[in-house]
Amino acid sequence: MANYNKVTQNMLRELKEIIGERSVWTSPEKMEPYSHDAVTGEKYVKYPEAVVLPGNAEQVARIVKLANRNLVPIVPRGAGTGYACAAVAHEGGLILSTEKMDRILEFDEQNMVLVVEPGVRTSEVQKAAQEKGYLYAGEPSSGDSSFIGGNVATNAGGLKAVKYGTTRQQVLGVQLVTPEGELVTLGGKLKKDATGYGMTQLIVGSEGTLGIITKVYLRLMPQPQQVMDLLAIFPSSAAAIGMVAKIMQTGITPVCVEFMDNRGIRCVEDFLGEKLPHSDNGHYLIVSVEGDHETVLEEQCMAIDELCAENGSLAVLVADPAKIWKARKSFGEANRARSLIFSAEDIVVPMSRIADVVEKLSELGQKYNMTIHCVAHAADGNIHADIMKEELPLEVWNRQLPLIQNEIYQFVYSVGGKLSGEHGIGYKRLELMEKFANPVELKMMRAIKKALDPNNIMNPGKIFRLE
C-alpha cells in the first residue's frame, strides 16, 4: 500500500481556487451519499476526506495533478449505482464526482456518433438518440439513474447485450485525464483503428483505476421499427434455462433472453404489489425480438412459441412491455426491500452451464440456510444471484457469506466462468479476484497499472492489490 498523505488545508484552498468553494465539500452530511454505492453493509462504508465536483475536463486535470503531486488518492465517481464498491474512498483522499459534467456535446448524424460528458444519465443518452430516430444500445437495468461514465468504467452489460454487446461495443473513443493529470483523447469517431494498442478498450472496464473519463464517443445505429416481447413460463428453472440454447440455435437473434426464477418473481410481485402471471409456480424467460418488418417478427415469435410449447412451457404470452420490464428491472430494489443487506453476485459462465450454476446455487442455499434469488441475462451467460441476509444474525452472515462465495466461485471457475459479467470487481470482489483470477493475467494488469499510475493514486485498492 502506498504511503498516502492527508488532504491538508492548503490543498483544500487550492481545490477551491480550481473549482470554487461551493464545489468542495468536507462536511459529513454532504459527504454521506458518497461514502457508499449500492453495496449494502457497514464494512463497505468509507467517508472520503473531501468531495470535489468539477465542471469540465480542464478542472479535472488540474485536480488530478494536484492530487498526484501531494500523493493523495482520488476516486472517480458517477451516480453511485454500482454493486462492486468501486466508487468508494477506501484509502481516504478525494471523491471526484462527475455529476456536474452532464452535457450532451454533439450529435453527429452523418457519422452516427453521440458525444457526451460522463455525468449524462444513460436514459438521457437513449432518449436523445431515440428522438432523432437512432438507437443507443447500452441498456443496463440501472439506466434511469446510472451515468454513462460509470457504464463505460465498468463495461456495463444489461438487457440488450445478446444482440448488441456490452458497453465496450458502444464506445468508439474517450477523452481521459491520466493519473498524472494529462488530458488525452483515445479513439474518436472512427469505426476501425489498427494504430497500435487498443487503448480505448483498455480504459473501458478499468473501473477508474487508469484515469478519469471526461468525454465519451458513443456508437449509434438506426432505431428498429418493431419490437415484440414474449413471456415464456416454465415449471422449473432447468426447463426455462434449457430453452435458451434452443432459441439461439434457431437462427433467430433476440435482443435479449432474460431469466427470472420463481423466488425472484414472487419477491418482485410483493414489492410492486402487482400480480404476475403464474407467480405461484412459474419460472420466466422474457424474449425480445426487433426489426423493421412486422411479419418477420410475428413469424419469429410464432417459432419461439412453438418451440417453448414443445419443451414443456406452461404458457407463452405476448408480454405487456411496460409491465414485464418494470418487473425485471425491479429485481434489485425488491431484494433490497426484502433484505436491506444482501450480496449481489455477478457470475458469468458459458451459456451451456447456466442451468448447472443455478442448480448449484440452489444446493448451496439449502446447505447454508440462505435464500438466493436469481435472474440472468441468459443468452450471454450472466447470472445475477442475490444472496439474502434476511433474519440471519449479522455475525452468522459475516461468517457464512465468504464460505458460500468460496464454494460458488470454485464451481463457477471449474465450468469456465468468472467473477463478474458486468458489475466489475471494485473493492467488494478484490479478495475473490486475487484468489480465483489467473496469476499471469493479474501480473499483466499490475504491470499496466504501475506503468500508467506510478504513484498509485487513481482509485487505489480496487480490482487487485499492487504487490
Buried (B, 14 or more C-beta within 10 A) or exposed (E): EEEBBEBEEEBBEBBBEBBEEEBBBEEEEEBEEBBBBBBBBEEBBBBBBBBBBBBBBEBBBBBBBBBBBBBBBBBBBBBBBBBBBBBBBBBBBBBBBBBBBBBBBEBEEEBBBBBBBBBBBBBBBBEBBEEEEBBBBBBBBBBBBBBBBBBBBBBBBBBBBBBBBBBBBBBBBBBBBBBBBEBEBBBBBEEEBEEEEEBBBEBBBBBBBBBBBBBBBBBBEEBBEBEBBBBBBBBBBBBBBBBBBEBBEEEBBBBBBBBBBBBBBBBBBEBBEEEBBBBEEBBBBBBBBBBEEEEEBEEBBEBBBEBBEEBEBBBBBEBEEEBBBEBBBBBBBBBBEBBEBBBBBBBBBEBEBBBBBBEBBBEBBEEBEBBBBBBBBBBBBBBBBBBBBEEBEEEBBBEBBEEBBBBBBEBBBEBEBBBBBBBBBBBBBBEBBBBBBEEEEBEEBBEEBEEBBEBBBBBBBBBBBEE
